């Protein structure tokens, strides 16, 4: 009885391992990558939200550009996210 139960558990474990392997192979481990990506994005977003200093310099010399540092940063991070996730903004729906 115990031997049969042990064999059953081993076979179930092997089946589950093969199932996970096939899923990861089929989607390129997308779920794991997304979990890691979310964690990284949350870290920088939290750090940025807690930042108390100036986002742009208080004194600027030269050109009269009125670029907002926060907006530029967010656009940069959005572009980085799209690149990291291999998203094509020109893709037809």
C-alpha positions as CSV (number, residue, x, y, z in Angstrom):
1,X,0.0,0.0,0.0
2,X,2.7,2.5,1.0
3,X,4.8,1.5,-2.0
4,X,1.8,2.1,-4.4
5,X,1.1,5.5,-2.7
6,X,4.8,6.5,-3.0
7,X,4.8,5.5,-6.7
8,X,1.6,7.4,-7.3
9,X,3.1,10.6,-5.8
10,X,6.3,10.2,-7.8
11,X,4.3,9.9,-11.0
12,X,2.1,12.9,-10.1
13,X,5.2,14.9,-9.4
14,X,6.8,13.9,-12.7
15,X,3.6,14.8,-14.5
16,X,3.4,18.2,-12.9
17,X,7.1,18.9,-13.6
18,X,6.5,18.0,-17.3
19,X,3.4,20.2,-17.5
20,X,5.3,23.2,-16.1
21,X,8.2,22.6,-18.4
22,X,5.8,22.5,-21.4
23,X,4.0,25.7,-20.3
24,X,7.3,27.5,-19.8
25,X,8.6,26.3,-23.2
26,X,5.4,27.4,-24.9
27,X,5.2,30.9,-23.6
28,X,8.9,31.6,-23.1
29,X,8.5,31.7,-19.3
30,X,6.4,34.8,-19.8
31,X,4.7,34.6,-16.4
32,X,8.0,34.5,-14.6
33,X,9.4,37.4,-16.6
34,X,6.3,39.5,-16.0
35,X,6.5,38.9,-12.3
36,X,10.1,40.0,-12.2
37,X,9.4,43.0,-14.4
38,X,6.5,44.1,-12.2
39,X,8.7,43.9,-9.1
40,X,11.5,46.0,-10.8
41,X,9.0,48.6,-12.1
42,X,7.4,48.8,-8.6
43,X,10.9,49.4,-7.0
44,X,11.8,52.4,-9.2
45,X,8.3,53.8,-9.0
46,X,8.3,53.7,-5.2
47,X,11.8,55.3,-5.1
48,X,10.7,58.0,-7.5
49,X,7.6,58.7,-5.5
50,X,9.6,59.1,-2.3
51,X,12.2,61.4,-3.9
52,X,12.2,64.8,-2.1
53,X,14.6,66.7,-4.2
54,X,14.2,68.8,-7.3
55,X,13.4,66.8,-10.4
56,X,14.9,69.5,-12.7
57,X,17.7,71.9,-11.8
58,X,16.6,75.1,-10.2
59,X,19.0,77.1,-12.4
60,X,19.5,76.4,-16.1
61,X,21.8,78.3,-18.5
62,X,21.5,78.3,-22.2
63,X,18.5,77.3,-24.3
64,X,15.1,78.2,-23.2
65,X,13.7,74.7,-23.3
66,X,10.7,74.2,-21.1
67,X,11.1,70.4,-20.7
68,X,9.5,68.9,-17.6
69,X,12.0,66.5,-15.9
70,X,9.2,64.3,-14.5
71,X,7.5,63.9,-17.8
72,X,10.7,63.2,-19.6
73,X,11.6,60.5,-17.0
74,X,8.2,58.9,-17.3
75,X,8.4,58.9,-21.1
76,X,11.9,57.3,-20.9
77,X,10.6,54.6,-18.5
78,X,7.6,53.9,-20.8
79,X,9.9,53.5,-23.8
80,X,12.2,51.3,-21.7
81,X,9.3,49.1,-20.6
82,X,8.1,48.7,-24.2
83,X,11.6,47.8,-25.3
84,X,12.1,45.3,-22.4
85,X,8.8,43.6,-23.2
86,X,9.5,43.7,-27.0
87,X,6.3,45.6,-27.7
88,X,5.8,47.2,-31.1
89,X,3.8,50.5,-30.8
90,X,3.2,50.5,-34.6
91,X,1.6,47.0,-34.5
92,X,-1.8,46.8,-36.3
93,X,-4.6,45.5,-34.1
